[in-house]
Amino acid sequence: MSPSIPLQEMIRAIRSARTQCEERGVIQRECAAIRAQFRQADNGARSHNLAKLLYVHMLGYPAHFGQMECVRMIASPRYSEKRVGYLGAMMLLDEKQDASLLITNSIKNDLSHSNQYVQSLALCTLACMGSAEMCRDLAPEIDRLLRASNSYIKKKAALCAVHIVRKVHELGELFAPAARSLLTEKNHGVLHGAVVLITELCERNPEALERFRKTVPDLVQIMKGLVISGYSPEHDVAGISDPFLQVRILRLLRILGRHNETASDAMNDLLAQVATNTDSTKTVGNAVLYETVLTVLDIKSESGLRVLAVNILGRFLLNNDRNIRYIAMMSLQKIVGTDHNAVQRHRGTIVDCLKDHDASVKRRALELSLALVSASNIRSMMKELLLFLSSCPPELRAQTASGIFNAAERYAPSQRWHIDTILHVLTTAGGDVRDETVPNLIQLITNTSELHCYTVHKLYRALLTDISQQPLVQVACWCIGEYGDLLLKGECQETEPAQVTEDDVLDSLETVLQSHMSAPATRGFALTATMKLSTRITDNVDRIRSIVSIYGSCIDVELQQRAVEYNALFKKYDHMRAAVLERMPVIEKNSLGQTNGDFAGEAIKAIQPAIVKQGEPPLLLQPANQVCDLLDLLGGSEEPLQPSSVQSGTASGLPINNSSTAGGDLLDLLGGFEPTPAAQAPAVTVYEKDGVNLTLLCEKHSDTGLTVTLTASNSNDSDISSFTLQAAVPKSVQLHMKAPSGDFLPARGAAKVTQMVVLNNPNKVNLKMRVRISYTSQGSACQDTVQIDSFPGL
């Protein structure tokens, strides 16, 4: 192959290669010829060779040896060579390489060139790969070009200034006066560059934001001119006059009107005009309408204008384009907390989107449907959600079940309806529910004594029908063990009378114990239920004793231990069996924190033990075996308490408590801590990760009462939605979570979300709290947990 072949022939030769090895051979021969010609002093085909080298670079092959040739060609007086040299610099050089510094002087000279196209090449290169040092050196030249008379140069200079502001923030003040003067230009390219530059300045500097709020009337006039202008072939796109400039102006107005009532009032009429006059039948019009909606919802707009914006999003939901439906639901999800009634008008359309074939649209429709559930529509919405649960994809079942549980707990019209709904979910998608569903349902059943008979009959029939849904089987076994006597009586008025014998009940439990589908935990429930029935029936106690004894040699250690202990009850402690196996008392609820989102606040029982920190009240001394049991109950402890800790407590003059019995403090698992009274303390940061910051402020209003204020902020460049906090405390502490101030955290800490938690600590135990943080950032769901072991001032 001749090294002087044109670029087109080299491309043809590379494409005709049948194997990768043949392609590499062609490229290696051509690169060797190019390298040889670069070494020649007088080479008339430099631009020709560099163009071929750039194509090789685009294919992914090394082309770094052409960097210095780019520098030489940029310094060439010929425009044809300078153009290829600047192109090569943008592709082969970056700010991390020393060779990029060699072109700084050439760029400075070309910025003062008499030819506008040479100036344009220098501006494009600086905007593409200019380092911070280059930007500082050349910023005055860019500011000078912003005031030039040539519109073509001013457009390029404005975009170059945007790059400089992003690289060196403090240089923004240099471009502010020129940027404002560019808004008086008639050329749309210059206006577009000016709006982009002002947007960048406002986002990075609060002082610039206040200064440019005075330009709102000018921006409104420019926007009105675009909306009411007639047909212009130069700027028309599908019947919309320069939609790109319109979108940029709307974004800038959104920034200027945020948290400012005066600026918002100045743009309300314009936004209403754009929303009503823009054609929504084309994608271009929908883009302008979408930016209008975002601006209306982000500024302090009038209520009627917000309703108009929500209605536009409602029309988007009817669009055939799935992308438009998706962004409409994303926007509605953000405002459902503040404009709930307006979004409710489109509930039917949103529910219809649950039937969409696109998985992303279906997921967003599910999240929005769960957010729309309220006390007035709980029955109709739950009917739709249960129907969706029966046919939804497997990856959405867990989210759907959790949302149904939360909505039912918050808005249930009756206890029976609540129980029926949860049982329906367990029957449909029992394998996809969360782990805490079983104890939560057991607690609900325990607290509704008037429905014990109805519930045990319904669960017994469900158990006979299907034993594959493990959570359902576990709850059914627990209820049969507790309320088996009600099942045998058959006097339930809520259901059809059914005659159930003792043998039928024991047969069903034995089926669960012997089934290969039963998990070890499920067998434990069934074995305990069988044991409890020994005090609720009279004729089959020997059969129960036989069933229990079989599992005394079970390979599962947990099940074997239970069976051995139950056998001991039969043999050694039969006189205590009735008292030990009596019906469970009513279970008190530990956490009232609820959210109508992905998950409700649950009480987390297993709080990991905290290390005693300096300045905090240490543990009171307990007998060694009792301390070990305490740490075991708390979970997460791998090492027993060392004697040195006990001795240090004694040496400090702390009281020693040896009088408590082994079971005296069993119910108070966190007992023995002595809180330090405090009225109020400064806020402290308890969580800081991935741009999310959570601070805690305590205010003690009584001897046992405490108000904790959790404040969340977002320092990321992107907004955070669906932000929820859930809290859990020890068993003896009462917790009440008030409604949060919102669930949306704007970028760069523009606003915060506060959540007040009221704690009542009647036993004065040492406070611990675990907080679960859930949010959605850039379309992905995030969740994290933080343990709070100390409260300021306590």
N, C-alpha and C positions, 0 to 999 in steps of 0.2 A: 504494500500500500504506500503510495506517494504521500509524503507529509504535507504537500501543498493542496490536497484535495479539499473541495469546499465542505462546509458544515453539513449541507444536505446529504452529500454522499457518505460522510462518516455516520450520520444517523441511519442512513439506509443500510450500511454495512453492519452496524450494531444490531439493528432489528432483524436482519436476515440470519443472524447467528442461530444455529439450531440448539446449541447447548450453552450452559453458563460458562464452561471452560473456553469455548470458542469466542464468546463475548469478551471475556477477560483478556484473551489474546489480542483481539482487535484494539481494545482500549489501551493495553500496555504498549503496543507498538505506536499507537498514535500519541500517547503521553510522552514516550521517549523522543519522538520527533519534535513535539512541542517544546520539551525541555531543552533540546539541542538548539532550536531556533531562538529561545529566550536568551541563550548565552551569546548569541551573535550581537555585535555592537550596532550594526546597521541592519535593522530588520524592518522591512516594509509591510509585513503581514502580522504585526503584533495584535491588532484588534481581531483579525481573523483567527489567530491561534487562541487568544483568550476566550473568544466566544465558544470555540470547541471545548476548551477546558471547563467552561461553566456548564456545558451540557453534560460532561463527564461527572462533574460535581453533583448535578441534579440526579444522576443515576446512583449516587451513593458511593462513588469511588473517591479516593483521596486526591485532592487538588490543591493542597496547601502550598505547593511550590510555586503557584501563580500569584501569591500575595504581593510580593515585591514588584511584580510586573504591573499589578493594579496600581500601586503607588506611582510608578514611573508614567503610566498612561494617564493618570489623573493630572499630572504636571505637564502633560503635552499641550501645546497650543491648539492642536487640531481638535475640532468638536467631535469628529467620528471616533477618535481614540479616547477622548475624555469621556464620552458617553459610555463606551464599553468598560472603561476603567472604573467609573463610579458604580456601574452595575456589578462589576466583579467585587468591588469593595463591600457593597451591601450584602453580597452572598458569601464571600470568603473571609471577611473580617468581622470581628465583633469587639466590643469594648474591653474584653479581657486580654486581648493580644496587643503586644507592644507596637506592632506594625500600624495599628490604627492611629497612634499618635503622630505618625509620620505624615499623615494627610491633613492634619489640622491647618497648617499654613496654606496648603493648596485650597482647602475649602474656604478659608478666610479671603484669599485672593479672588476666588471665583464668585463669592458673594458680592463683590464690588465690580464684577465684570459688566461690560456694556451690553452683552447679549443676555436677554431674559431667559433663554433656554439653558445657558450655562449656569446662571444663578439658580434656576430650578433644579438642575442636577445636584448642585451643592446642598440646597435646602432639603431635598429628598434624602440624600445620604446622611446628613446630620440628623434628620428626624428618624432615620431607620436604625443607625448604629452608633449614634453619638454617646460617648461616655460622659460621666459627671464633669471631668476635667475639661473636655471639649466644650460642653454646654456652658460652663462658667466663662471660658475664654471667648466664645462666639456669641454669647447672649446679647451684648450691645449691638452687634451687627444685625441680629434678628429683629431687635426693637427698631432699628433704623429702617429695615425693610417693611415693617408693619405700617410705617408712615409713608411708604412710597406711593407714587401715583398709579403704578401699574397694578391693575386688579389681579392679573395672573400671578404676580409675585406676592402680593398681599395674601392671597389665598394659601399659597405654599408656606409663607412665613408664619401664618397663624397656626397651621398644623404643626410646624416645626416648634413653635413656642409651646404647644401642648406637650410635646416630648420633653422639652427642657424643664417645664414645671414638674413633670412626673419624676424626672431625674434629680432636680435640685429644687426643693420646695420653696426655699427662701427667694428664688428669683421670680416668683409670681408677682411680687410688688412691682417689678420692673415693667411687666407687660400690661398691668391693669389699666393705665390711662389709654394706651393705644387700643386695647381690646374694646373699651367702651366706645371709642371714636369709630370703630369699624361697623357698629350697628347702624350708622347713617348711610352705609354703602347700598347701592342698588343691585350690585352683582350678587347673585344667589350663592356663588361659590365662596365669596368673601364673607357673606353673612353666615353661611354654614360653618366656616372656620372660626369666625368670631364667637358664635354660640357655643361651639365645642370648647374653645379656650376659656370663655367665661364660666362654663359649667365646671371645668377642671379647677379653676381658681376658687370658686365658691365651695366646692367639696373639700378643699384642702385648707382653707383659711376662713375662720369665722368673721374676721374683720372684713375680708373681701365680700363675704356673703351680705353683710349689712350694707356695704357700699353699693353693691350691684342691685340691691332691692329697689333702688331709685330708678333702675332701667325697666321696671315692669311695664309702665305705660308704653315705652318704645317697643318692647317685645310684643305687647298686645296689638299695637298698630301694625307691626310687620305681619303678625299672624292673621289679623283681619284682612289685610291686603291679599294674602294667599287664599283665604277662604272665599272671598267674594270676587276674586279676579276672574276674568273670562278665560277662554281657551288660549293657552300659550304653547305652541308646539315645542319650544325650547325646554320647557319645564314640566309639561303635562305627562303624567303616568297613569294610564287607565282612567282618565277623567279627573284625576286629582292633581292640583297644581303643586308641584315640588313636594311630594309627601316626605321626602328625607329631611328637608328643612323644617317641615311642620312637626315631625316627630322630635327633632332636636330642640325646637323651641318649647314644646310641651314638657319635655324632660327638665329643661332649665326652669320653666315656670313652676314645676313641682318642687324643685329645690328652693326657689325663692319664696314660695308661698307657705312652705312647711313651718308650722308654729308661729305664723305671723298673720294676724287678722287683717291688717291694712293691705298687705300685698294680695291676700286671698280675695278680698272684696274687689280689688281692681281687675281681677281676671275672671270673676264669676260669670259675667255676661258673655265674655268671649268663649268660655268653656261650654256654656249652654248653646251658643251659636254653632260651635264646631260639632257638638254632639247631635244636634238636630239636622244640620245641613250636609253632613258627610255621607256619601253613598256607602251603604254597608253590603252591597251585593258583590263587591270585588275585594280581593285580599288586601289591596293597597288601602282601601277605605277602612277595612277592619283594623289594619295596623294603626292608623291615625285615631280611630275610635278607642282602641285599647289603651293607647297612651293618654288619651283624654280621660278615660275612666280612672286610670291610675293617678292622674293628677288631681281629679276631683276628690278621690278617696283619701289622698294624702295631705291635702291642704285643709284649711278651716272653711270649707264650703258650706253653702246653704243646704238645709235639709231636703228641699225639693230637688236640688241638683244631685244630691247623693242618691235619691230614689231613681232619678233618671239614669245615673251611672249603673245602678244595680239592674235596672231594666235592660240596659244595653248588654250587660253580661248575661242576662236571661235570654236575650235573642241569640247571643253567641252559643248558648247551649243547644239551640235548634239548628245550628249550622252543620252542614254535612262534613266539613273538615274536622277531623278528630283533634288536630293540633289546636284549633280555635276553641273547641269544647274543653280541652284540657286546661288551657290558660284561663278560661272563664271560671272553671271550678277552683283553680288555684287562687284567683282573686277573690272569689266569694268566700273561700275558707278563711281568708285574712280578715274579712269584715263581718263575718257572721256574729261575732261577739258584740260589735258596736251597732250594726244595722240589722238586728235579728229579724224584725218584722218585715223589712223590705225583702230580705232573702227568702223568708217563708213563703212569699207569693209565688216563688218558682220551685216550690217543693216537689210538685208533680213532675216537672221536667227533670229535676235532679235525680229523683227516684228512677225515672225511666232510663237514665244513663247507667244504672246498675246492670242493665241488660246489654250494654255495649260489648262488642267482641274484643275491643282493645283493652289489654290488662291495665295499662296506665290510667286510662279514663275510668275504668271500673274501680280502681283503688281510690282515685280522687273522689268519685261519686260516693263511695262508701264513707270516707272520712267526712264529707260534707253532710251526708244523710244523718250520720251519728251526731253531728254538731247541731242539726236542726230539731232533734228530738226535744220535746218539752212536755209539760204536764197536760197541755190541751190536746196534743196529737199523739200521745204515747201509744195508744191502742192501734191506730192506723199505721203509724210508722213501724211499730214492732211487727205488725203483720207482714209488711213489705220486707223488713230485715230478716225475719225468720224464713220467708220464702227465698230470699237471696242466699241465706246460709245453706239451704238444702241443695243449691246448685252452683255455689261459687267455687272458684278454683281452690285447690288445697292450700296455696300460699296465702290466701285471704281468710281462711276459716278462723285462725287464731285471733286475728284482728277483729273480725266480725263478732265472734263469741265474746271477746272482752268488751267491745263496745255495747253489745246487748246487755251484758251483766251490769255495766256501769249505769246505763240508762234505766234499766229496771230497778236498780237499787235507789236511784235518785227520784224517779217519777212514778213508781209503781202505784196504781190506783187502789190496790188492795193486797193483803198478804198472800191470799190464795192465787191471785193473778201473778204475783211475783214468783211464787214457788212453781206454778205451772210453766211459766216462761223459762225459768232456769232448767227445769226438767226437760223441756222441749229441746233446748240447746244441747244438753248432755246426751239426749237420745240421738240427735242429728250429728253432732260433731264432738262427742265426748273425748275423743283422743286428741283434740286440738286445743282444749281449754288450758288455762294456766293452772299451776300447782295449787294456788290458794283457793281455787273454786270449791274444792271439797270442804275444807273447814268453814268457809264463808256460808255455804249452803247449810251445813250442819248447824251453824250458829243461828241462821234464819229459822230453820225448822224448830230448833229448841225454844226459841223465843215466842213462837206462835203455838201456844198450848192447845188452842181450840181447833187446830188443824192437824194435830198429831195423828188422829185416826185416819183422816183423809189421805195424808201424805204417806203413811206406812202402807195403806192399801194400794195406792197408785205406784209406789216404788216396788212393791212386791210383784205387781203385774208386769212392770217393766223388766224386772229381774228375770221373770219366767220367759219373757219374749226375747231378750238379747243380753248376753253377758260379755260381749266384746268391748263395750264402752266402759273402760276401767273406772273413771270417776263416777259414773252413774252406779256401777256395781258397788263401789266403796260406800257411797251415801246410802244405797239400799240396804247393804249389810249393817251399817251403823243403826239405821232406823229400825230394822227388824230386831236387832239386839236390844235396843232401848224400849221399843214400843211393841214388842212381840205379843204381849198380852192383849193389846187393842186389836191386833190383827186376828188373833184367834177368836175373839168375841164376835166379830163380824157384825157389829151393830153400828157401823158408820152410816150416818144419814146423808153424807155428801156424795157417796158413790152407790152403785148398785150392790145390793147385798151379795156377798160371796162367802161360801163356807170353806174355811181353810183349817186344815187339821195340823196337829203338831208334827206329824210325819211329813206333811207337805212342806212345811217351813224348813225342817231339818234337811230334807232332800235337796231343796234349793241351795242351802248353804254348803252342803257337801258337794254339789255340782260345781260351785265356785271354787272350793278348795281343791278339787281334782282336775279342774279344767287347765289345759295347757295355755289358754289365753290369759289366765289370771297372773298378774304381776305379784311379786312377793308382798308388796304393801297391801294389795287386795286380799291375798290369803290371810294376812294378819287381821284385816277387818272382819273377814268371815269367821276366823277362829275365835276372835273376841266376841262376836255376835253369838256364836254357838255357845260359848261359855256363859254369856249373860242370860241366855234363854233357860239355863238350868235353874234360875230363880223365878222364872215367869211361867214355866210349865211344870206339870206334876208327873206325867206318865212316862216320859222318855229321858229321865235323868241318867239312867244307865247307858243309854245310847250316846248321850252327850259325853259321858265320862270315857266311853270307848273311842269316840272320835278324837277327843283331846289327847288321849294317851298315845294314839298312833303317831302324832306329830312330835312326840317327845324325842324321837330319833331322826327328825327331819334334817336334810342336808343344809337347809337354810338356817343359819344360826339364829336370826331374829325370831323366826317361827318356832324353832326348837326351844328357845328360852321362854317364849310365851307359854308353850305347851307344858314345859316342866313346872313353871310357876302355877299354872292352872291345876295341874295334877296335885301340887302341894296343897292347894286350897281344898281339893276334894279329900285328901288323905289326912293332913295334919291340922288344917284350920277350917274344917267344914262348918264349925259353929260361927265363923266369921264370914262365910261365903255370901250370905244374904246381904250383909251390910256393905261388903266390899263391892258387890255387883249391883248395888241399887241404882236407880235411874239418875242420870247426870243432872245436876242443877242447871238453871238458866245461865247461859254464857253471856257475860257483859261484853259490849262492844268497846274496843280500845281506841279506835280511830274513826273520827267522823269526817275526815278530809275526803272530799269527793270532787271529781272533775268529770265533765261530760266530754271526754276525749278518748284516747287509746286505752288508758288504764285509770282505775280509781285508786285513791290512796288506801293502802292496806296497812294493817298493823304488822310490823315485822317483829316477830317474837325473839328470834335468835340474834340478839345484839352482841356483837363481839366485845370482849372485855377491853377496857381502855387501860393504857399504861399510865400510872400515876405521874403527873407532871409536876414540876416545881411550882409552888404556889397554890396547888389544888389540895383539897382535903383528902388524905390517904385513906385506904381501907382500914376499917376497924378489925382488930385481931379476932379470928375465929379458930375453932379447933381445926387441926390439920385436915382431917378427913372431910369436914364440912366445907372447908375452903375448896378442896379439890372438886367436891360435888358441885359447888357453886360455879366454879369455872367451867365444869363440864356442861352444866345446864345452859350457861351463856353461849357456849359453842365457840369454836375457833381457837381455843387455848391448847397449846401443845406442851407447855412446860408447867409443872406445879409451882406454887408460890415458894420462893426461896426463903430459908430462915433469915437471911440478912435483911429482907424486907420487914419481917416481923420485929427483929431486934431494933432496927432503926426507928420503927414506930414506937416501940417501948421507950427507947432512949429519948425520944422527943417529947415524952410526957403525954402521949395520947392515951385515952382510956382503953382498957382491954376488956373485951366482952367474951366471957367464957360461959355465960349462963344460958345461952340459947340452946335449945334442944335440936336434935337432928331434923325434926319436922316442924319446929316452931316457926321458922322463917321460910318454909317451903313456898308459900304463896307469894312472899315478897323476895323474889329472886335477886333483886338488886338492893336489898336491905343492907344496913350497916354503913351506908354512906351518909355523911353529915354535911348538908349544904351550908355554904357561907352566905349570909344574907347580904343583899345588895339592892339598891334602889334602881339604878340605871348605870349603864356603862357605855363607852363609845362603840360604834359599829366595828366589827372585825370581819375580815375576809375569811370565809370558810371553804370557798371553792373557786378555783381559777384554772380553767383549762379550755383550749381551743377557742379563745376569745370570749368565753362566757364567764362572767364574774358574779359571785353570789356573796353578799354580805349579810351579817346577822346583827341585830340590835335588840337588846333585852330591856324590858321595863317591868319591874316588880310592883304590882298594885295591891298585894296583900301578903299575908304570911305564907300562904300556900299557892297563891295565884301569880301567874307570870304571862306577859305578852311578848312574843317573839316576832319581830318583823324581819322577813327575808326580802332582800332587794336584789334583783337580777339586772344585769346590764350586758350589752353586746358590743365588743370592740372590733368585731370583724368588719370587712368591707361589704358583706352581704347580710340581708335581713334574716331573722330567725322567726319562724311561725310555730304555732301549736305548742307553745312553751307552757309546761305544767310542772308543778312541784307537788310531791306527795311525801308525807312525813309519817314516821312511826316512833313510838316511845315505849318505855317499859310497861309492864302489865298494870302496875298500880297507879300510873299517871293517866289522867284524863286529858284528851286532846280534842280541840275543835279548830278546824281550818276554815277561816272566813273566805269569802269569794275573792279571787285575785283581781288586781286592777286591770288585767288584760292577759292576752296570750301571745302578743306580738312584740318582738324586740327589734327595733330598727337598727340599721348599721351604724357603726362609729359612736355608739352610746347616745344617740339622739333622744332616746326615751328609756325609761326603766319600768320594770314590772315589780310590784310589791305584793307580798302575801303575808297576812297576819295570822299567827298561830297562837291560840289561847291555851295555856297549860294549867292544869290544876293538880297540885302535888300534895294530896292530903297526908300521905305517909312520910313526906319529906325525905324521899330517897334521893340519891344522887342522880341528877338528870342526865339522860343520854338521848340523842335523837338521830335517827337515820333519815336522810332526805334523798329522794329519788328525783333526778332531773331528766325531763324528757322534752325534746324539741325536734323541729325539722329545719335543716339548714341545706340550702341548695338542692332541694328535692330528696334528700336522704334523711331518714329518721335516726336520731342519736339518743342514747340513754346512758346515764351514769348515776352512781350512788356515792354519797359522801356521809361519813360518820362524824357527828358532832359530839365530842366527849366533854367539852367544857363550855360553859356559858359565861360571858363577861360579867364580872361582878357578883357571881354566885359562889 
